[in-house]
Protein backbone atom coordinates (compact mmCIF):
# COMPACT_ATOMS: atom_id res chain seq x y z
CA UNK A 1 0.00 0.00 0.00
CA UNK A 2 2.83 2.41 0.81
CA UNK A 3 4.45 1.73 -2.56
CA UNK A 4 1.26 2.65 -4.37
CA UNK A 5 0.92 5.86 -2.39
CA UNK A 6 4.54 6.83 -3.04
CA UNK A 7 4.06 6.39 -6.77
CA UNK A 8 0.93 8.52 -6.91
CA UNK A 9 2.24 11.29 -4.61
CA UNK A 10 5.31 11.99 -6.71
CA UNK A 11 4.77 14.30 -9.64
CA UNK A 12 5.58 12.76 -12.97
CA UNK A 13 9.01 13.90 -14.19
CA UNK A 14 9.19 14.77 -17.82
CA UNK A 15 12.01 12.98 -19.52
CA UNK A 16 14.24 14.97 -21.77
CA UNK A 17 14.65 14.11 -25.40
CA UNK A 18 16.79 11.12 -26.20
CA UNK A 19 20.10 11.39 -27.99
CA UNK A 20 18.64 9.96 -31.20
CA UNK A 21 15.74 12.43 -31.18
CA UNK A 22 18.07 15.40 -30.66
CA UNK A 23 20.39 14.15 -33.42
CA UNK A 24 17.47 13.71 -35.83
CA UNK A 25 16.17 17.18 -35.05
CA UNK A 26 19.55 18.84 -35.52
CA UNK A 27 20.21 17.05 -38.82
CA UNK A 28 16.71 17.77 -40.12
CA UNK A 29 17.07 21.41 -39.11
CA UNK A 30 20.47 21.66 -40.78
CA UNK A 31 19.06 20.24 -44.01
CA UNK A 32 15.91 22.36 -43.77
CA UNK A 33 13.50 19.44 -43.93
CA UNK A 34 12.08 19.40 -40.41
CA UNK A 35 8.30 19.32 -40.18
CA UNK A 36 6.33 21.95 -38.26
CA UNK A 37 4.94 19.25 -35.97
CA UNK A 38 8.41 18.01 -35.02
CA UNK A 39 9.73 21.56 -34.54
CA UNK A 40 6.85 22.46 -32.24
CA UNK A 41 7.38 19.24 -30.29
CA UNK A 42 11.08 19.99 -29.89
CA UNK A 43 10.52 23.48 -28.51
CA UNK A 44 7.36 22.91 -26.50
CA UNK A 45 8.39 21.04 -23.39
CA UNK A 46 12.11 20.39 -23.35
CA UNK A 47 15.11 22.39 -22.38
CA UNK A 48 16.86 23.96 -25.36
CA UNK A 49 20.34 22.99 -24.12
CA UNK A 50 20.56 19.52 -25.70
CA UNK A 51 19.66 21.05 -29.07
CA UNK A 52 22.07 23.96 -28.65
CA UNK A 53 24.96 21.71 -27.68
CA UNK A 54 24.22 19.25 -30.50
CA UNK A 55 23.96 22.12 -32.97
CA UNK A 56 27.32 23.54 -31.92
CA UNK A 57 28.98 20.12 -32.17
CA UNK A 58 27.40 19.50 -35.58
CA UNK A 59 28.48 22.92 -36.88
CA UNK A 60 32.04 22.49 -35.62
CA UNK A 61 32.25 19.03 -37.19
CA UNK A 62 30.87 20.35 -40.47
CA UNK A 63 33.39 23.20 -40.60
CA UNK A 64 36.28 20.86 -39.73
CA UNK A 65 35.16 18.44 -42.46
CA UNK A 66 35.07 21.26 -45.01
CA UNK A 67 38.56 22.44 -44.03
CA UNK A 68 39.92 18.90 -44.33
CA UNK A 69 38.31 18.37 -47.75
CA UNK A 70 39.66 21.69 -49.05
CA UNK A 71 43.18 20.90 -47.78
CA UNK A 72 43.08 17.47 -49.43
CA UNK A 73 41.88 18.92 -52.74
CA UNK A 74 44.48 21.70 -52.72
CA UNK A 75 47.28 19.28 -51.78
CA UNK A 76 46.50 17.12 -54.82
CA UNK A 77 46.88 19.97 -57.32
C-alpha positions as CSV (number, residue, x, y, z in Angstrom):
1,X,0.0,0.0,0.0
2,X,2.8,2.4,0.8
3,X,4.5,1.7,-2.6
4,X,1.3,2.7,-4.4
5,X,0.9,5.9,-2.4
6,X,4.5,6.8,-3.0
7,X,4.1,6.4,-6.8
8,X,0.9,8.5,-6.9
9,X,2.2,11.3,-4.6
10,X,5.3,12.0,-6.7
11,X,4.8,14.3,-9.6
12,X,5.6,12.8,-13.0
13,X,9.0,13.9,-14.2
14,X,9.2,14.8,-17.8
15,X,12.0,13.0,-19.5
16,X,14.2,15.0,-21.8
17,X,14.6,14.1,-25.4
18,X,16.8,11.1,-26.2
19,X,20.1,11.4,-28.0
20,X,18.6,10.0,-31.2
21,X,15.7,12.4,-31.2
22,X,18.1,15.4,-30.7
23,X,20.4,14.2,-33.4
24,X,17.5,13.7,-35.8
25,X,16.2,17.2,-35.1
26,X,19.5,18.8,-35.5
27,X,20.2,17.1,-38.8
28,X,16.7,17.8,-40.1
29,X,17.1,21.4,-39.1
30,X,20.5,21.7,-40.8
31,X,19.1,20.2,-44.0
32,X,15.9,22.4,-43.8
33,X,13.5,19.4,-43.9
34,X,12.1,19.4,-40.4
35,X,8.3,19.3,-40.2
36,X,6.3,21.9,-38.3
37,X,4.9,19.2,-36.0
38,X,8.4,18.0,-35.0
39,X,9.7,21.6,-34.5
40,X,6.9,22.5,-32.2
41,X,7.4,19.2,-30.3
42,X,11.1,20.0,-29.9
43,X,10.5,23.5,-28.5
44,X,7.4,22.9,-26.5
45,X,8.4,21.0,-23.4
46,X,12.1,20.4,-23.4
47,X,15.1,22.4,-22.4
48,X,16.9,24.0,-25.4
49,X,20.3,23.0,-24.1
50,X,20.6,19.5,-25.7
51,X,19.7,21.0,-29.1
52,X,22.1,24.0,-28.6
53,X,25.0,21.7,-27.7
54,X,24.2,19.2,-30.5
55,X,24.0,22.1,-33.0
56,X,27.3,23.5,-31.9
57,X,29.0,20.1,-32.2
58,X,27.4,19.5,-35.6
59,X,28.5,22.9,-36.9
60,X,32.0,22.5,-35.6
61,X,32.3,19.0,-37.2
62,X,30.9,20.3,-40.5
63,X,33.4,23.2,-40.6
64,X,36.3,20.9,-39.7
65,X,35.2,18.4,-42.5
66,X,35.1,21.3,-45.0
67,X,38.6,22.4,-44.0
68,X,39.9,18.9,-44.3
69,X,38.3,18.4,-47.7
70,X,39.7,21.7,-49.0
71,X,43.2,20.9,-47.8
72,X,43.1,17.5,-49.4
73,X,41.9,18.9,-52.7
74,X,44.5,21.7,-52.7
75,X,47.3,19.3,-51.8
76,X,46.5,17.1,-54.8
77,X,46.9,20.0,-57.3
